[in-house]
Every structure is written in C-alpha cells, then in structure tokens.
Amino acid sequence: MATPDEMMRSMVANMPAKTGRSLDEWLVLARAAPEPKHGKIIAWLKGEHGLTHGYANLVATAHLSPERLAPPTARSDADLIEAQYAGKEILRPIHDRLSELALQLGDDVELAPKKTYVSLRRSKQFAIIQPSTKTRIDLGLNLGDLAPTGRLEAFGPANAMVSHRVRLEDVDAVDAEVMEWLRLAYNAA
C-alpha cells in the first residue's frame, strides 16, 4: 500500500493528465482565489474550475502550506548505508573494516555516505567503498597515475573521482596491501 507521501507525489505527477494543468499552473490560479482560506479555495476550485475534491485540496494545501508538500528530508547516513547493504549483508563486515581503517588514517577523514557508495574524504575524496554486487565490494582509490598491478586495477569510467579499484569479496582480503593503497590515496588528497 502506498504511503501518503507516495500518493501525493502520484497525484502531482498525474495532475496535468487528469486536470489539464500542472500543480504550478494551478498555484497561479489559487493565488487569484477570492478568499485566501483553505476551505474557500477548495470550494472555488471545485465550483469555478471543476476540480475534484482531492485535487482541489492538494492545490489549496500546496498554496497555503507548501512545506507540507516538500520532498522527504534526506535520509540519515546510517539509513543510506543500511540501504546499500540490504540484500548484501554478507558484505557489511568488509565495509566496516574499511571504514575503521580509513578513520585511523587521520582526524580529518570524513565518511560521507551517498546513495550507492560511501565517499572517504579529507580535503577531497580519496576513496570510495561501493557494494557493487551481492558478493563484492569495490574499494575505489584516487591514486592518480600509479600503474595498475595485481589486485589494483584501473577503475575505468564508472566513477571519475577515483582512478583505481580493488575487488574485495571477504574481510580477509582487506590486508596490509589494501591498507597501503588506502594510505597512499589519503596522503595524495
């Protein structure tokens, strides 16, 4: 079942097809309503413009209380990370170990979760932790022109903010070699 927010967004998206005008166009009309009260705007939109009660209520609400129709607030960092590992829980220990090691590099390290990865930053991004598949995390590293070797691969065009990656399928793969690459990326940032 859809949430009230999802239903409202659906109504806004369907408004042009159902009513002949977008929400923004209806808001221009609502500003011209003879009385600036919620119930009076609804009655006016229904009587003068033929809107159904649901659409008239949506327009009146958007006109008088636009904050009620604002997009949902950003998800917390913890929520973003949980969402990244939904169905990929087996990878979470790798993520946690990489995060722990990154924070040990210096007091200026920031973990900045995005929708699909966690950015590791100091003055700029130096690495990312990205659960790329259900069985693998890609540790993306910004190592500039360092030649790829062994497990350290060129990352390709997937993320222009990192130049290399290491594919990690279990926490034991987060070893001294990975820590050294992480340290090199941190020092270069």
Backbone as a ProteinNet text record, in pm:
[ID]
protein_1_A
[PRIMARY]
MATPDEMMRSMVANMPAKTGRSLDEWLVLARAAPEPKHGKIIAWLKGEHGLTHGYANLVATAHLSPERLAPPTARSDADLIEAQYAGKEILRPIHDRLSELALQLGDDVELAPKKTYVSLRRSKQFAIIQPSTKTRIDLGLNLGDLAPTGRLEAFGPANAMVSHRVRLEDVDAVDAEVMEWLRLAYNAA
[TERTIARY]
83.7	0	88.4	52	130.2	118	227.8	226.9	155.2	115.2	53.5	145.4	276.2	369.8	373.6	374.1	375.6	246.3	133.8	5.5	3.6	56.3	60	148.9	267.3	356.4	291.5	216.8	146.5	39.6	-33	-135	-70.7	41.2	110.1	156	212.2	260.1	144.9	28.2	-86.4	-172.2	-146.1	-231.6	-248	-141.7	-163.1	-257.8	-242.8	-328.9	-473.2	-489.3	-623	-697.3	-621.4	-688.1	-658.5	-561.1	-526	-422.8	-380.5	-280.5	-186.3	-63.9	33	2.1	63	44.7	87.9	199.8	245.1	141.6	79.4	-23.9	-145.6	-183.9	-296.1	-262.9	-137.6	-99	-111.8	-84.1	-103.7	-251.2	-340.1	-483.4	-524.9	-468.7	-506.6	-473.7	-367.5	-331.9	-439.4	-516.6	-622.9	-758	-761.6	-888	-944.4	-1076	-1136.2	-1112.7	-1100.7	-1077.2	-961	-861.6	-740.9	-752.3	-865.1	-881.6	-892	-840	-831.1	-965.7	-1068.4	-1199.7	-1257	-1235.7	-1287.7	-1213.4	-1082.6	-1005.4	-1053.7	-1074.5	-1125.2	-1259	-1351.4	-1484.5	-1474.7	-1389	-1372.4	-1314.5	-1210.8	-1150.8	-1250.1	-1329.4	-1429.8	-1541.1	-1590.4	-1703.5	-1665.9	-1557.8	-1519.4	-1436.5	-1362.3	-1268.1	-1291.6	-1391.7	-1430.5	-1333.6	-1247.6	-1155.7	-1231.3	-1183.5	-1237.1	-1188.9	-1253.9	-1216.5	-1069.6	-1022.7	-884	-783	-802.8	-709.1	-722.4	-844	-862.9	-795.1	-807	-741.7	-589.7	-537.4	-393	-344.4	-416	-376.7	-385.5	-492.7	-508.8	-397.9	-367.9	-261	-127.1	-97	30.3	40.5	-72.5	-73.4	-53.7	-123.9	-121.2	-12.2	28.8	129.5	227.1	307.4	394.6	493.4	527.8	621.9	565.3	433.2	371.3	392.8	421.1	441.8	589.3	677.9	821.8	865.2	969.3	1018	1063.7	1061	1103.7	1246.7	1275.9	1410.1	1510.1	1633.8	1739.5	1749.7	1782	1797.7	1926	1928.3	2047.4	2159.7	2282.3	2397.4	2378.1	2331.3	2311.1	2206.9	2099.2	1996.3	2051.9	2134.8	2194.4	2281	2361.4	2448.8	2365.4	2265.2	2178.1	2114.8	2069.5	2006.8	2107.2	2232.4	2334.1	2355.5	2341.4	2371.7	2247	2131.5	2009.7	2022.2	2012.8	2030.8	2176.5	2266.9	2411.2	2478.2	2404.9	2452.2	2586.4	2614.4	2741.1	2862	2840.8	2949.5	2972.3	2879.8	2889.1	3018.4	3069.9	3196.3	3313.3	3312.7	3417.8	3405.5	3284.3	3259.9	3306.6	3267.8	3302.2	3453.8	3523.2	3669.5	3735.4	3691.3	3747.8	3721.9	3602.2	3569.5	3659.2	3677.9	3764.1	3906.8	3960.6	4097	4108.9	4007.8	4010.7	4013.5	3934.9	3930.5	4061.2	4138.5	4267.8	4375.4	4347.9	4446.3	4470.2	4370.1	4386.1	4255.7	4265.7	4147.2	4064	4118.8	4048	3969.3	3964.6	3890.6	3741.3	3665.7	3520	3461.1	3366	3288.9	3160.2	3138.9	3022.7	2938.5	2839.2	2755	2673.7	2669.5	2585.6	2482.6	2406.7	2303.3	2363	2471.8	2523.7	2664.7	2727.9	2862.8	2890.8	3002.8	3047.4	3175.7	3174.6	3291.9	3382.6	3511.7	3611.6	3682.6	3676.2	3724.4	3817.9	3903.3	3970.8	3955.5	4055.3	4031.2	3955.4	3966.2	3888.7	3870.9	3789.1	3765.4	3893.2	3928.1	4044.9	4008.8	3888.1	3847.4	3695.7	3642.6	3500.9	3489.8	3387.3	3352	3217.4	3216	3094.5	3058.6	2943.4	2897.3	2845.4	2930.8	2899.1	2809.8	2825	2740.2	2700.7	2624.3	2586	2702.3	2811.4	2925.4	3056	3051.3	3177.1	3161.6	3259.4	3275.5	3390.8	3374.4	3485.4	3535.3	3662.4	3727.6	3788.2	3728.4	3780.5	3882.2	3994.4	4103.5	4146.3	4172.7	4222.9	4375.4	4439.4	4585	4651.9	4579.7	4638.6	4694.6	4821.4	4885	4955.5	4937.3	5000.9	4961	5059.1	5031	4953.6	4844.4	4772.8	4864.7	4846.2	4926.6	4851.5	4852.2	4786.4	4640.8	4606.2	4467.5	4428.6	4525.3	4498.1	4473.7	4346.8	4306.4	4274.5	4282	4228.9	4077.8	4016.8	3872.8	3788.6	3836.8	3758.4	3663.3	3565.9	3480.1	3366.6	3356.1	3242.7	3232.8	3344.9	3343.4	3466.2	3443.8	3554.4	3634.6	3585.1	3653.7	3757.4	3765.8	3868.5	3933.2	4058.4	4134	4155	4149	4178.5	4072.3	4072.5	3984.7	4051	4005.2	4041.2	3909.4	3893.6	3772.2	3789.6	3692.2	3701.2	3577.3	3601.1	3489.5	3480.3	3581.6	3572.9	3663.8	3639.3	3710.4	3859.4	3898.2	4040.2	4116.9	4046.8	4112.5	4154.5	4102.4	4141.7	4270.2	4381.3	4509.9	4605.6	4731.3	4832.4	4848	4836.3	4848.6	4735.1	4614.3	4498.8	4516.7	4563.9	4586.4	4689.9	4793.5	4895.9	4838.6	4755.7	4692.6	4599	4526.6	4438.5	4520.1	4633.2	4720.2	4777.3	4818.2	4869.6	4764.2	4641	4532	4504.7	4503.4	4482.3	4591.3	4715.4	4828	4824.3	4770.1	4763.7	4647.7	4553.5	4434.6	4465.3
-118.2	0	124.9	222.2	344.8	429.7	499.1	591.6	719.8	803.2	931.8	1016.4	1017.6	1093.6	1039.8	907.1	846.7	878.9	875.6	908	1053.6	1144.3	1285.3	1306.1	1243.5	1259.2	1204	1095.7	1038.2	1135.3	1196.6	1294.2	1412	1462	1575.1	1534.2	1413.1	1365.5	1348.2	1302.8	1277.6	1400.5	1507.3	1626.3	1681.9	1697.6	1752.4	1665.8	1535.2	1447.5	1447.6	1453.2	1444.2	1577.9	1689	1819.6	1918.4	1887.7	1979	2083.4	2085.3	2181.8	2114.5	2166.4	2118.7	2183.9	2133.9	2194.2	2340.5	2370.7	2511.2	2601.4	2550.2	2629.7	2649.3	2545	2557.7	2654.5	2658.7	2750.2	2896.2	2922.7	3058.3	3096.6	3003.7	3029.9	3044.7	2960.7	2965.3	3100.9	3163.7	3297	3400.9	3370.7	3462	3428.8	3329.2	3290.8	3409.1	3426.5	3542.3	3547.1	3433.4	3430.9	3336.3	3381.5	3302.4	3203	3133.4	3031.5	2895.4	2793.8	2659.2	2612.5	2611.8	2563.4	2645.9	2775.9	2865.3	2841.7	2817.4	2788.2	2657	2555.6	2426.3	2446.1	2513.8	2536	2611.5	2713.6	2793.3	2708.3	2627.5	2543.1	2438.3	2383.2	2284.1	2350.1	2463.9	2530.6	2599	2674.3	2753.7	2677	2576.7	2509.1	2359.3	2306.2	2167.3	2063.6	2104.7	2007	1915.5	1793.4	1703.5	1752.3	1703.6	1747.5	1716.1	1598.4	1559.2	1652.9	1684.9	1775.8	1918.4	1962.7	2097.1	2108.3	2005.3	2004.9	2009	1934.8	1934	2073.9	2139.9	2274.4	2372.7	2367.7	2459.6	2436.7	2311.8	2280.5	2330.5	2305.1	2349.3	2501.8	2569.4	2716.2	2772.9	2718.8	2775.4	2716.9	2592.6	2525.1	2448.5	2517.3	2446.8	2352.6	2379.5	2291.7	2151.3	2137.6	2004.9	1918.9	1982.8	1908	1899.4	1944.5	1938.5	1793.6	1767.6	1630.7	1581.9	1450.9	1398.6	1442.9	1460.3	1501	1392.5	1434.2	1340.2	1231.5	1113.8	1002.8	1021.2	967.9	977.5	894.4	922.6	845.2	697.1	664.6	524.3	459.1	533	479.3	454.1	546.9	529.2	403.1	384.1	266.3	138.8	139.2	21.5	-13.6	86.8	62.3	3.7	48.1	-4.6	-154.2	-200	-339.3	-425.6	-372.2	-452.8	-562.4	-685.8	-799.6	-832.2	-754.5	-775.3	-776.7	-822.4	-816	-885.2	-985.1	-1058.6	-966.5	-854.7	-762	-657.7	-646.3	-539.4	-545.7	-664.3	-665.5	-605.3	-621.5	-561.4	-408.9	-359.9	-216.2	-162.8	-231.8	-185	-183.2	-284.3	-289.1	-176	-153.1	-44	91.7	111.4	237	256.5	150.5	156.7	195	131.2	161.4	304.8	350.1	485.8	587.9	566	660.6	662.7	556.2	551.5	631.4	668.9	742.7	883.5	944	1079.6	1134.4	1238.4	1301.5	1376.5	1400.4	1477.5	1390.1	1258.7	1169.5	1181.5	1195.5	1202.9	1089.5	1017.1	917	985.3	993.6	1065.1	970.4	903.8	810.6	881	818.1	860.7	750.5	756.8	655.9	517.5	508.3	377.3	348	442.9	419.7	515	492.6	583	649.1	781.1	858.6	876.1	850.6	875.5	1003.6	1103.8	1237.6	1291.7	1380.2	1474.2	1608.5	1668.9	1793.2	1765.1	1643.1	1597.4	1447	1390.7	1246.5	1172.7	1073.2	992.5	846.4	805.1	666.2	655.9	543.3	510.4	363.2	332.9	194.7	170.1	80.3	60.6	-87.3	-127.2	-264.3	-280.3	-332.1	-335.9	-452.3	-565.1	-681.6	-738.7	-846.8	-911.1	-984.5	-1000.3	-1076.2	-997.9	-868.5	-794.9	-646.7	-596.6	-452.8	-407.8	-294.4	-229.8	-116.5	-121.7	-10.6	73.1	188.4	279.6	371.2	392.8	473.2	580.1	697.5	804.4	802.6	731.1	714.7	776	861.4	932.8	840.4	860.6	788	659.6	615.3	492	376.6	301.7	191	80.4	32	-81	-203.3	-283	-403	-502.6	-629	-732.7	-699.9	-696.7	-668.2	-522.6	-434.3	-292.3	-269.4	-248.8	-234.2	-89	-54.7	74.7	68.1	175.1	171.7	192.5	266.1	292.2	408.1	423.7	541.3	535.2	429.6	415.3	528.8	580.6	692	777.9	895.8	983.1	1034.9	1015.9	1066.5	969.7	849.8	754	694.9	656.2	607.6	456.2	394.9	253.3	186.8	53.6	-20.2	-150	-200.1	-331.8	-403.2	-521.5	-600.7	-681.7	-669.1	-735.6	-822.5	-953.1	-1045.3	-1101.1	-1078.1	-1115.5	-1025.6	-1021.6	-928.9	-960.4	-1087	-1122.1	-1059.6	-1019.3	-954.5	-810.9	-757.5	-623.8	-641.9	-644.3	-679	-558.9	-583.9	-477.3	-407.4	-482	-422.3	-321.7	-359.6	-270	-147.5	-170.1	-58	39	-12.1	74.6	156.8	97	171.9	279.3	245.2	341.7	458.3	427.3	530.5	620.6	561	640.3	736.8	688.7	774.7	886.8	853.5	953.9	1060.7	1018.7	1114.6	1204.1	1154.6	1233.6	1333.7	1315	1403.3	1536.1
0	0	0	-77.4	-90.4	36.1	68.3	181	139	235.1	197	108.7	138.1	54.5	-88.1	-102.1	-235.8	-310.8	-239.7	-303.9	-349.9	-264.5	-301.3	-423.8	-425.1	-541	-667.8	-653.6	-767.8	-819.2	-727.1	-768.8	-842.4	-789.7	-854.2	-994.2	-1005.9	-1136.2	-1235.5	-1187.7	-1275.3	-1300.2	-1227.4	-1234	-1375.6	-1455.4	-1590.2	-1674.4	-1667.2	-1747.4	-1695.9	-1565	-1505.6	-1504.1	-1494.9	-1477.6	-1589.8	-1674.1	-1782.1	-1744.3	-1618.3	-1572.9	-1473.7	-1468.3	-1369	-1234.8	-1128.6	-996.7	-998.2	-1061.8	-1068	-1136	-1240.4	-1308.3	-1218.1	-1144.7	-1051.3	-938.3	-896	-787.9	-831.7	-957.7	-1009	-996.1	-1031.4	-1018.5	-872.3	-784.9	-643.2	-582.1	-629	-577.6	-613	-714.9	-756.4	-693.2	-605.4	-540.1	-462.5	-461.9	-396.2	-245.1	-179.1	-34	-4	73.7	96.7	213.2	223.1	326.5	258.1	326.6	269.2	212.4	295.3	250.7	136.8	140.8	35	-97	-89.1	-211.1	-271.3	-186.9	-236.6	-306.3	-240	-298.9	-430.6	-435.4	-557.3	-670.5	-640.3	-744.5	-794.8	-705.4	-746	-827.5	-777.9	-844.2	-973.5	-972.3	-1088.5	-1191.2	-1144.4	-1235.4	-1248.6	-1178	-1195.1	-1138.7	-1048.2	-988.1	-892.7	-881.8	-780	-644	-539.3	-404.9	-375.4	-413.8	-386.1	-449.2	-577.7	-645.1	-592.6	-563.5	-508.4	-371.6	-290.2	-159.3	-175.1	-270.4	-295.5	-335.1	-422.8	-466.9	-350.5	-273.8	-160.2	-56.9	-30.3	65.2	14	-112.1	-170.5	-168.8	-187.4	-187.2	-46.7	50.6	185.5	275.1	249.9	334.7	246.8	164.9	70.8	138.6	265.2	335.1	352.6	352.8	368	244.2	131.9	7.9	-30.4	58.3	29.6	19.6	-59.9	-69.4	67.2	88	216.5	247.1	373.5	412.1	377.3	362.4	327.6	433.7	389	481.1	560.5	679.4	762.4	701.7	743.7	696.6	724.3	844.4	880.5	789.7	758	668	528.9	479.2	346.5	342.6	445.7	449.5	461.7	547.5	561.2	427.1	354.9	224.3	124.9	130.8	39.5	60.1	184.2	216.3	234.2	200.1	203.4	97.1	139.5	48.8	22.5	81.5	64.7	203.3	302.8	440.9	460.6	379.8	391	367.7	298.1	267.5	377.6	469.2	569.6	652.6	692.5	766.2	687	555	472.1	479.3	462.8	472.9	608.9	714.5	848.7	869.5	819.5	834.2	755.3	632.5	551.6	616.8	670.5	738	859.3	935.6	1054.4	1016	912.2	867.6	816.4	742.2	688.5	801.7	904.4	1015.9	1094	1087.2	1154.8	1080.6	956.6	878.1	930.9	990.3	1042.7	1094.9	1176.8	1235.9	1133.1	1014.8	913.3	816	839.4	750	777.9	670.3	678.7	596.2	654.1	580.5	536	405.8	351.9	266.5	328.6	252.8	144.7	29.4	-82.2	-102.2	-208.5	-230.8	-256.9	-334.3	-374	-324.4	-255.7	-204.5	-89.4	-21.9	83.8	35.2	34.6	-4.6	116.9	98.7	202.2	162.7	252.3	217.5	324.1	282.6	373.1	306.4	246	173.2	43.4	-6.6	-122.7	-109.3	-196.1	-192.3	-229.3	-149.6	-182.8	-207.2	-169.9	-192	-180.6	-229.4	-209.9	-172.3	-95.1	-61.6	-127.4	-225.3	-305	-312.1	-256.3	-274.5	-417.9	-504.8	-647.6	-687.5	-619.6	-644.7	-509.7	-510.7	-385	-320.1	-393.4	-340.3	-341	-378.7	-392.2	-359.8	-286.4	-266.4	-353.5	-418.2	-487.9	-399.3	-364.1	-296.8	-407.3	-433.1	-534.1	-468.9	-536.8	-481.1	-580.8	-531.6	-616.6	-605.5	-696.8	-694.7	-817	-885.9	-999	-1105.6	-1139.1	-1248.9	-1206.4	-1083.6	-1038.2	-1130.9	-1176.6	-1269	-1198	-1258.4	-1200.4	-1192.2	-1087.7	-1070.1	-983.6	-1024.1	-944.6	-916.2	-787.5	-747.1	-768.6	-781.8	-802.8	-951.4	-987.1	-1126.9	-1159.3	-1286.1	-1330.3	-1312.9	-1260.9	-1230.7	-1354.2	-1450.6	-1570.3	-1549.3	-1637.1	-1634.6	-1532.6	-1452.8	-1361.3	-1260	-1213.9	-1120.1	-1149.2	-1201.8	-1242.1	-1123.4	-1002.7	-884.5	-828.7	-883.7	-842.6	-966.6	-953.6	-1068.8	-1066.8	-949.6	-933.7	-847.3	-851.5	-761.3	-719.9	-605.2	-555.6	-529.7	-585.7	-564.9	-436.5	-346.7	-217.1	-195.6	-173	-154.5	-13.2	68.7	209.3	291.1	420.3	507.2	513.9	492.8	494.8	378.4	273	158.9	192.2	302.9	348.1	429.5	358.1	417.5	415.9	446.4	453	318.1	208.7	75.9	51.7	86.8	71.5	161	283.5	375.4	318.4	254.6	196.4	81.3	-3.7	-112.5	-56.1	48.6	112.4	169.2	231.6	288.2	176.7	63.8	-48.8	-100.9	-114.1	-162.2	-62.9	65.6	170.5	164.8	155.1	153.4	30.7	-78.8	-201.9	-201.7	-111.7	-109.7	-43.9
[MASK]
+++++++++++++++++++++++++++++++++++++++++++++++++++++++++++++++++++++++++++++++++++++++++++++++++++++++++++++++++++++++++++++++++++++++++++++++++++++++++++++++++++++++++++++++++++++++++++++

